[in-house]
Amino acid sequence: MFAIQSGLNVSIFPKIVECTQDKEAWESLEIAYKGSFKVRVVKLQPLHRYLESLRMVNDDTIEVFMNRVRDLVNAIHVHGEALDDNWIVEKVLRSLSWKFDPINIAIEESRDLS
């Protein structure tokens, strides 16, 4: 309990002041900051929708596009859901603009994406 209390900011401490056990304090903090299961599901919906509809714009660089993909995947991970690496790779390859088609085909032909 001391380790949890000492790691908290003064403004957060009142959230666990009533707790008598470390597990109770941890769960209280987890619900307060991560949210309940229903809250996480609601927060995940727009992230999934945006990730599924994400396409590379013609004037985007690979770096800009991959940063957007990474930010979305990290946000989904923060809310407690893991995405399959193969799905992410396939999504990125499908979402590249037409100017990357030759590179895309070469990658798909030369590598086993799984």
C-alpha positions as CSV (number, residue, x, y, z in Angstrom):
1,M,0.0,0.0,0.0
2,F,2.9,2.3,0.8
3,A,4.4,1.8,-2.7
4,I,1.1,2.8,-4.3
5,Q,0.6,5.8,-2.1
6,S,4.1,7.1,-2.5
7,G,3.8,6.9,-6.3
8,L,0.7,9.1,-6.4
9,N,0.3,12.8,-6.9
10,V,-1.4,14.7,-4.1
11,S,-4.4,15.4,-6.3
12,I,-4.9,11.7,-7.0
13,F,-4.4,10.5,-3.4
14,P,-8.1,11.2,-2.3
15,K,-9.2,8.5,-4.8
16,I,-7.7,5.7,-2.6
17,V,-7.7,7.3,0.8
18,E,-10.6,5.1,1.9
19,C,-9.0,1.9,0.7
20,T,-7.5,-0.5,3.3
21,Q,-5.8,-3.1,1.0
22,D,-3.4,-2.6,-1.9
23,K,-5.6,-4.7,-4.3
24,E,-8.6,-2.5,-3.5
25,A,-6.5,0.7,-4.1
26,W,-5.1,-0.6,-7.4
27,E,-8.5,-1.6,-8.7
28,S,-9.9,1.8,-7.7
29,L,-7.1,3.5,-9.6
30,E,-7.5,1.2,-12.6
31,I,-11.2,1.9,-12.9
32,A,-10.7,5.6,-12.5
33,Y,-8.0,5.9,-15.2
34,K,-8.6,2.9,-17.5
35,G,-12.3,2.8,-17.2
36,S,-14.7,-0.1,-16.8
37,F,-15.1,-2.7,-19.5
38,K,-18.1,-0.9,-21.0
39,V,-16.2,2.4,-21.1
40,R,-13.2,0.8,-22.8
41,V,-15.5,-0.8,-25.4
42,V,-17.1,2.6,-26.2
43,K,-13.7,4.2,-26.4
44,L,-12.4,1.5,-28.7
45,Q,-15.2,1.8,-31.3
46,P,-14.1,5.1,-32.9
47,L,-10.4,4.0,-32.8
48,H,-11.3,0.8,-34.7
49,R,-13.5,2.7,-37.2
50,Y,-10.7,5.2,-37.9
51,L,-8.0,2.5,-38.2
52,E,-10.1,0.4,-40.6
53,S,-10.9,3.4,-42.8
54,L,-7.4,4.9,-42.7
55,R,-5.8,5.4,-46.1
56,M,-2.6,7.0,-47.2
57,V,-3.2,10.3,-48.9
58,N,-1.1,10.9,-52.0
59,D,1.0,13.7,-50.5
60,D,1.7,11.7,-47.3
61,T,5.1,10.3,-46.7
62,I,5.6,6.8,-45.4
63,E,6.8,8.3,-42.1
64,V,3.7,10.4,-41.6
65,F,1.4,7.5,-42.5
66,M,3.1,5.1,-40.3
67,N,3.1,7.6,-37.4
68,R,-0.7,7.8,-37.7
69,V,-1.0,3.9,-37.8
70,R,1.3,3.6,-34.8
71,D,-0.6,6.2,-32.8
72,L,-3.9,4.4,-33.5
73,V,-2.5,1.0,-32.7
74,N,-0.9,2.3,-29.4
75,A,-4.2,4.0,-28.4
76,I,-6.0,0.6,-29.0
77,H,-3.3,-1.1,-26.9
78,V,-3.8,1.4,-24.1
79,H,-7.4,0.5,-23.9
80,G,-6.5,-3.2,-23.3
81,E,-6.9,-4.7,-26.8
82,A,-4.1,-6.4,-28.7
83,L,-4.1,-6.3,-32.5
84,D,-2.5,-9.1,-34.5
85,D,0.7,-8.0,-36.1
86,N,-0.2,-9.8,-39.4
87,W,-3.4,-7.8,-39.6
88,I,-1.5,-4.5,-39.0
89,V,1.0,-5.4,-41.8
90,E,-1.8,-6.3,-44.2
91,K,-3.7,-3.2,-43.3
92,V,-0.7,-1.0,-44.0
93,L,0.0,-2.7,-47.3
94,R,-3.6,-2.3,-48.4
95,S,-3.7,1.3,-47.4
96,L,-0.7,2.6,-49.2
97,S,-1.3,5.0,-52.1
98,W,-1.0,3.8,-55.7
99,K,2.5,5.1,-56.1
100,F,3.7,2.4,-53.8
101,D,2.1,-0.5,-55.7
102,P,5.3,-1.8,-57.2
103,I,7.0,-1.9,-53.8
104,N,3.8,-3.4,-52.3
105,I,3.8,-6.2,-54.9
106,A,7.5,-6.9,-54.4
107,I,7.1,-7.2,-50.6
108,E,4.1,-9.5,-51.0
109,E,5.9,-11.7,-53.5
110,S,9.3,-11.8,-51.8
111,R,8.1,-12.3,-48.2
112,D,5.7,-14.5,-46.3
113,L,3.6,-11.9,-44.5
114,S,2.7,-14.3,-41.7
